[in-house]
Each structure stands twice: as C-alpha cells, then as structure tokens.
Amino acid sequence: MWLWGGSLAACWARMGVGGGAVALLLTACPADGPDPTPPCASGCGVCVPTACPDQSLTYAKVEPILAAKCVVCHDGKQQDAWPMTSAAALRAKRDEIHTVLQHCQMPPANAPSPLAKAESQRILDWIGCGMPD
C-alpha cells in the first residue's frame, strides 16, 4: 500500500521529479515503514497475510474447503489438474495456489462449487502460517 512518507518536497526529491508531475505522484511515495495492513488483491477482496493471522490453522481446518471446492477437479485423475488431496501435494504447489487465490483465478467462473471469499481467505491464511499439518 502506498502512503505519504514525509513532506511533498522530500517525496519529490526521492522520486527525482519536479513539480510538473505532482498530480501523478500524489499516491506514489511509499511510507517510510512497513504497512501494517495486508495488501488485498484487486477486485476480489482477499488479503495476503504478511504474518500468520491464526496460529491454530492446520490442514484439518482447510481440508473440508479443499475437499468440497477443489478436489472436484484436482483429484489426481483429471488431465492437467494436479492433485490437491494431501497437505504434501498442496505444499508442492504452494506458489501456484497462493497466486491463483490471491488473484481469484481459481476455481474458474464456471466451476460447480465456487470458493467464497472467506474460504479463499482461510486457505491464504493457512499458507501464510506455513501450511502446518
């Protein structure tokens, strides 16, 4: 998230920009410190946690969501759909899962059981906690 990081003059100096481009830079200067708010994916409302939001999250708590919404296609039997039938299988595809959930690309719009935002968020939170068993 971009925030003001000091005065306008300091911001412009850091950006190396003169006054002519001020209108374009009104939100372009990052804050001096880390943003405590997790960045949310545009358009779909899920947030990528920057730290584990719930230490009690385990595979057992996300498995029912996966079984109902993902394993329909990701059962290991469908062509081009890698299995999502175990914590180990999910860990092997961590980055792909993270990306498609962050951008609300899975399940596809025509899926028989779409993920609710809360379900996507729960899986992202589990990933953010290190995907514990």
C-alpha distance (Angstrom), angle and dihedral (degrees) to the residues before:
residue distance angle dihedral
M1 . . .
W2 3.78 . .
L3 3.77 119.3 .
W4 3.78 137.5 165.4
G5 3.77 111.1 -80.9
G6 3.80 104.6 -164.6
S7 3.79 129.7 -47.2
L8 3.78 125.7 -11.4
A9 3.78 91.2 -112.5
A10 3.81 91.6 53.0
C11 3.79 90.7 47.6
W12 3.80 92.5 50.2
A13 3.78 91.0 47.2
R14 3.82 91.6 52.0
M15 3.78 90.1 48.9
G16 3.81 93.0 44.6
V17 3.77 91.4 -129.2
G18 3.78 131.1 138.5
G19 3.78 125.1 -137.7
G20 3.81 94.0 -88.1
A21 3.78 93.1 77.7
V22 3.81 97.0 44.2
A23 3.78 94.4 115.3
L24 3.77 90.6 57.4
L25 3.79 93.6 50.3
L26 3.77 101.6 49.2
T27 3.79 90.8 109.8
A28 3.78 99.9 20.6
C29 3.80 102.5 91.7
P30 3.78 115.4 91.8
A31 3.77 120.5 -134.8
D32 3.78 116.5 -100.6
G33 3.82 92.2 -119.2
P34 3.79 135.3 39.7
D35 3.77 118.3 -70.5
P36 3.81 109.4 -113.9
T37 3.80 92.0 -155.6
P38 3.82 115.2 85.0
P39 3.80 112.0 -119.5
C40 3.78 111.1 -106.7
A41 3.76 122.5 -143.8
S42 3.78 111.9 -110.8
G43 3.73 116.2 -104.2
C44 3.77 103.4 4.3
G45 3.79 104.7 59.6
V46 3.80 102.6 -128.9
C47 3.78 118.0 132.0
V48 3.77 127.4 -143.8
P49 3.80 107.5 -131.8
T50 3.78 116.7 -130.5
A51 3.81 90.5 -160.5
C52 3.78 134.9 16.6
P53 3.82 105.5 -73.7
D54 3.82 95.4 -167.9
Q55 3.81 121.0 27.2
S56 3.82 90.1 -165.1
L57 3.83 93.9 64.6
T58 3.79 111.1 117.9
Y59 3.78 136.8 164.4
A60 3.81 88.5 -97.7
K61 3.80 88.9 62.5
V62 3.82 95.5 51.6
E63 3.80 98.3 34.3
P64 3.84 94.3 83.4
I65 3.82 89.7 55.7
L66 3.79 91.3 47.8
A67 3.81 92.6 46.2
A68 3.79 92.8 50.8
K69 3.79 100.1 39.1
C70 3.82 110.7 21.3
V71 3.79 110.5 26.9
V72 3.81 88.7 62.3
C73 3.81 85.5 83.2
H74 3.80 102.3 8.9
D75 3.80 96.5 63.0
G76 3.79 96.4 119.9
K77 3.80 91.7 -107.0
Q78 3.81 100.8 80.2
Q79 3.78 117.8 89.5
D80 3.82 112.7 -108.5
A81 3.82 92.4 5.0
W82 3.81 110.7 107.5
P83 3.80 115.3 -146.7
M84 3.79 122.5 -91.4
T85 3.77 95.1 -174.9
S86 3.81 101.0 116.6
A87 3.79 141.1 30.2
A88 3.82 89.1 -112.5
A89 3.82 91.9 54.1
L90 3.80 90.0 50.1
R91 3.79 93.1 48.2
A92 3.81 89.2 54.1
K93 3.82 89.0 57.4
R94 3.81 97.3 35.9
D95 3.80 96.4 128.0
E96 3.80 94.4 47.3
I97 3.81 92.6 47.7
H98 3.80 91.1 47.0
T99 3.80 92.1 51.2
V100 3.80 98.2 46.6
L101 3.80 92.5 46.4
Q102 3.79 93.1 45.7
H103 3.79 89.7 53.7
C104 3.82 95.3 36.7
Q105 3.80 91.9 -121.7
M106 3.80 96.3 135.6
P107 2.83 135.7 96.6
P108 3.79 93.2 28.7
A109 3.78 119.7 -116.5
N110 3.81 91.9 -102.4
A111 3.82 94.1 51.8
P112 3.80 116.2 130.3
S113 3.82 91.2 -127.3
P114 3.81 115.3 28.4
L115 3.79 119.5 -160.5
A116 3.77 117.1 -108.7
K117 3.81 115.2 -131.5
A118 3.79 89.7 -109.7
E119 3.81 90.8 54.2
S120 3.80 93.1 49.4
Q121 3.78 89.0 46.8
R122 3.80 91.7 50.9
I123 3.81 91.4 53.6
L124 3.82 91.7 46.1
D125 3.80 89.4 49.7
W126 3.83 90.2 51.0
I127 3.80 89.6 51.0
G128 3.80 88.7 48.7
C129 3.80 88.9 54.2
G130 3.81 91.7 56.5
M131 3.83 97.0 -96.2
P132 3.83 96.2 -87.0
D133 3.83 121.1 -164.5
